Amino acid sequence: MSRRRMFGIGAAAVAGLSTGCTTENGKSPIAQSNTTTTVGATAAPVSAVRQAPPAVIPAAVAARHSGVAPQTWGMQMPGIISSFTATGKQMALTFDACGGPNNNDIDETLLNLLISQQFPATLFLNKRWIDANPSRAAELAANPLFELANHGMAHRPLSVTGRSAYKIAGTGSPQEAVDEVWANHERLTALLGKPPRFFRAGTAHYDDVAVSIVNDLGETPVGFSINADYGATAKAGTVANSMNAAQPGAISLAHMHRPKSATAAGMTAALPTLCSAGFTFVHL
């Protein structure tokens, strides 16, 4: 069966295929995280999160933040969504496609698992990955099982001072931070016919000024409460154990561009178990 046929089947079946796990394709409310990954914090519904103004001017956003010194750096801080207030035992699956050299592939086994079992997920796509895989990106965009989100232009940590994470240099100024977000914002808007709602920085690291920039550009910065596959380096058992420790309102982070990794095997073991435990999967 061709890849296009498989994606088509997933899109057509989203409303009608019955599985052992109840899924919910509607949008869940999400909560602003504080400096911990505790789930169930005070919630702000998605509908209350500011969306891009009709005439957002990226250069003006950069100018507004020029000269502002960051006070905080990391993966968790006010303004980054790391969990949400769940209705019952809900959690959100998210997967990154990081793009660039040796990172433009797709884990077909993982995607086929999500499609065959009708597990909704939010997919954070880097612009380089989209540009390398335009037909596959279009297939994902056409499948209502998935919401596509922004994973930046060049997969850089989002900083206004060039701060690095995992030896990857961050953006070095407010203008570079804007460019990292906005280039892929425009790419995804053209692909989807509407702006993306969510952004995750390369390496999931931000400073507080960069978090403000993302919000001013009309997107919501997203982190995670479960690091499921440690950059697609974890063994299957580690992936499964991380996922099986989920609490209601968790946002899991794993990767979809490393088909030789153990991510798909770990998810294959964990997701049915979570379903049996009463969890449902929702979009952010």
Secondary structure by P-SEA (a helix, b strand, c coil): ccaaaaaaaaaaacccccccbbbbccccbbbbbccccccccccccccccccccccccaaaaaaaacccccccccccccccccccccccbbbbbbbbbcccccccccaaaaaaaaaaabbbbbbbccaaaaaacaaaaaaaaacccbbbbbcccccccccccccccccccccccaaaaaaaccaaaaaaaaaccccccccccccccccaaaaaaaaaacbbbbbbcccccccccccaaaaaaaaaacccbbbbbbbccccccaaaaaaaacaaaaaaabbbbbcc
